[in-house]
Amino acid sequence: MAISVNAHITGTVWKITVQLGDSVSEGQTVAILESMKMEMPVESPGAGKVSAILAKEGQPIEEGAPILELTP
């Protein structure tokens, strides 16, 4: 079952710091959101491999929207 990494705040996807197929650890920064001129890191809720990147850099994103998916 895939682990969804979601935006924790409404803003813009400023940077995605991982690529498809990368292995990530729990707590690793996988993306950076920009909201109200502040950069907010998005951390992985668990360890896994990046199986899908669902958002694009520069894209507006709502709180709770998926950014990427991991497979354990």
Rosetta blueprint (number, residue, H / E / L):
1 M L
2 A L
3 I E
4 S E
5 V E
6 N E
7 A L
8 H L
9 I L
10 T L
11 G E
12 T E
13 V E
14 W E
15 K E
16 I E
17 T L
18 V L
19 Q L
20 L L
21 G L
22 D L
23 S E
24 V E
25 S L
26 E L
27 G L
28 Q L
29 T E
30 V E
31 A E
32 I E
33 L E
34 E E
35 S E
36 M L
37 K L
38 M E
39 E E
40 M E
41 P E
42 V E
43 E E
44 S L
45 P L
46 G L
47 A L
48 G E
49 K E
50 V E
51 S E
52 A E
53 I E
54 L L
55 A L
56 K L
57 E L
58 G L
59 Q L
60 P E
61 I E
62 E L
63 E L
64 G L
65 A L
66 P E
67 I E
68 L E
69 E E
70 L E
71 T E
72 P L
